[in-house]
Amino acid sequence: MIRRRAAAAGIQTRIGNHSFRATGITAYLKNGGMLEKVAAMANYASTRTTQLYDRLRDEMSLDEVERSAI
């Protein structure tokens, strides 16, 4: 359903329910949340599984963007 709706909206990026899970987990951690707490909220027995959804390392700072634009 999510893929169909994304396609209907003209979104070309592959998206699914795990995209929303990753966004929620990343936002929680970015705002100072603890890995153990978000693992419990996501109903994961291991924090290693939760780390698969953590996209903080994928984010680029404004300084990095400005350096790469040169």
Short mmCIF file of the C-alpha atoms (twelve columns), coordinates in Angstrom:
data_MODEL
# 
_entry.id   MODEL 
# 
loop_
_atom_site.group_PDB 
_atom_site.id 
_atom_site.type_symbol 
_atom_site.label_atom_id 
_atom_site.label_alt_id 
_atom_site.label_comp_id 
_atom_site.label_asym_id 
_atom_site.label_seq_id 
_atom_site.Cartn_x 
_atom_site.Cartn_y 
_atom_site.Cartn_z 
_atom_site.pdbx_PDB_model_num 
ATOM 1  C CA . MET A 1  0.000  0.000  0.000  1 
ATOM 2  C CA . ILE A 2  2.777  2.435  0.901  1 
ATOM 3  C CA . ARG A 3  4.609  1.813  -2.370 1 
ATOM 4  C CA . ARG A 4  1.423  2.316  -4.391 1 
ATOM 5  C CA . ARG A 5  0.629  5.574  -2.626 1 
ATOM 6  C CA . ALA A 6  4.201  6.821  -3.002 1 
ATOM 7  C CA . ALA A 7  4.100  6.026  -6.730 1 
ATOM 8  C CA . ALA A 8  0.742  7.804  -7.055 1 
ATOM 9  C CA . ALA A 9  2.287  10.854 -5.367 1 
ATOM 10 C CA . GLY A 10 5.150  10.822 -7.872 1 
ATOM 11 C CA . ILE A 11 7.803  9.691  -5.377 1 
ATOM 12 C CA . GLN A 12 10.489 7.774  -7.262 1 
ATOM 13 C CA . THR A 13 12.459 6.636  -4.198 1 
ATOM 14 C CA . ARG A 14 11.798 3.079  -3.054 1 
ATOM 15 C CA . ILE A 15 9.829  3.436  0.179  1 
ATOM 16 C CA . GLY A 16 8.049  1.076  2.531  1 
ATOM 17 C CA . ASN A 17 6.928  0.641  6.122  1 
ATOM 18 C CA . HIS A 18 10.527 0.155  7.263  1 
ATOM 19 C CA . SER A 19 11.319 3.626  5.926  1 
ATOM 20 C CA . PHE A 20 8.942  5.061  8.522  1 
ATOM 21 C CA . ARG A 21 10.403 2.859  11.249 1 
ATOM 22 C CA . ALA A 22 13.911 4.067  10.393 1 
ATOM 23 C CA . THR A 23 12.740 7.697  10.385 1 
ATOM 24 C CA . GLY A 24 11.120 7.339  13.811 1 
ATOM 25 C CA . ILE A 25 14.096 5.577  15.376 1 
ATOM 26 C CA . THR A 26 16.553 8.074  13.902 1 
ATOM 27 C CA . ALA A 27 14.499 11.068 15.081 1 
ATOM 28 C CA . TYR A 28 14.250 9.618  18.581 1 
ATOM 29 C CA . LEU A 29 18.007 9.033  18.805 1 
ATOM 30 C CA . LYS A 30 18.804 12.426 17.263 1 
ATOM 31 C CA . ASN A 31 16.785 14.096 20.006 1 
ATOM 32 C CA . GLY A 32 18.749 12.422 22.772 1 
ATOM 33 C CA . GLY A 33 16.840 9.155  23.123 1 
ATOM 34 C CA . MET A 34 18.570 6.075  24.426 1 
ATOM 35 C CA . LEU A 35 19.172 3.071  22.175 1 
ATOM 36 C CA . GLU A 36 17.886 0.630  24.803 1 
ATOM 37 C CA . LYS A 37 14.607 2.562  25.173 1 
ATOM 38 C CA . VAL A 38 13.933 2.772  21.445 1 
ATOM 39 C CA . ALA A 39 14.721 -0.939 21.091 1 
ATOM 40 C CA . ALA A 40 12.017 -1.647 23.674 1 
ATOM 41 C CA . MET A 41 9.570  0.697  21.902 1 
ATOM 42 C CA . ALA A 42 10.266 -1.043 18.581 1 
ATOM 43 C CA . ASN A 43 9.809  -4.405 20.332 1 
ATOM 44 C CA . TYR A 44 13.320 -5.622 19.503 1 
ATOM 45 C CA . ALA A 45 15.085 -8.063 21.815 1 
ATOM 46 C CA . SER A 46 18.475 -6.737 20.728 1 
ATOM 47 C CA . THR A 47 19.809 -3.216 20.283 1 
ATOM 48 C CA . ARG A 48 21.797 -4.561 17.332 1 
ATOM 49 C CA . THR A 49 18.566 -4.878 15.353 1 
ATOM 50 C CA . THR A 50 17.616 -1.322 16.311 1 
ATOM 51 C CA . GLN A 51 20.954 -0.034 15.065 1 
ATOM 52 C CA . LEU A 52 20.057 -1.271 11.576 1 
ATOM 53 C CA . TYR A 53 17.381 1.443  11.481 1 
ATOM 54 C CA . ASP A 54 19.584 4.228  12.885 1 
ATOM 55 C CA . ARG A 55 20.299 6.624  10.012 1 
ATOM 56 C CA . LEU A 56 22.272 9.230  11.992 1 
ATOM 57 C CA . ARG A 57 25.494 8.176  10.310 1 
ATOM 58 C CA . ASP A 58 23.903 8.784  6.910  1 
ATOM 59 C CA . GLU A 59 23.169 12.451 7.627  1 
ATOM 60 C CA . MET A 60 25.455 15.111 6.270  1 
ATOM 61 C CA . SER A 61 26.127 18.354 8.125  1 
ATOM 62 C CA . LEU A 62 25.849 21.752 6.445  1 
ATOM 63 C CA . ASP A 63 29.641 22.142 6.696  1 
ATOM 64 C CA . GLU A 64 30.122 18.865 4.820  1 
ATOM 65 C CA . VAL A 65 27.702 19.963 2.110  1 
ATOM 66 C CA . GLU A 66 29.464 23.295 1.683  1 
ATOM 67 C CA . ARG A 67 32.864 21.572 1.456  1 
ATOM 68 C CA . SER A 68 31.635 19.151 -1.180 1 
ATOM 69 C CA . ALA A 69 30.092 21.964 -3.271 1 
ATOM 70 C CA . ILE A 70 33.489 23.494 -3.966 1 
# 
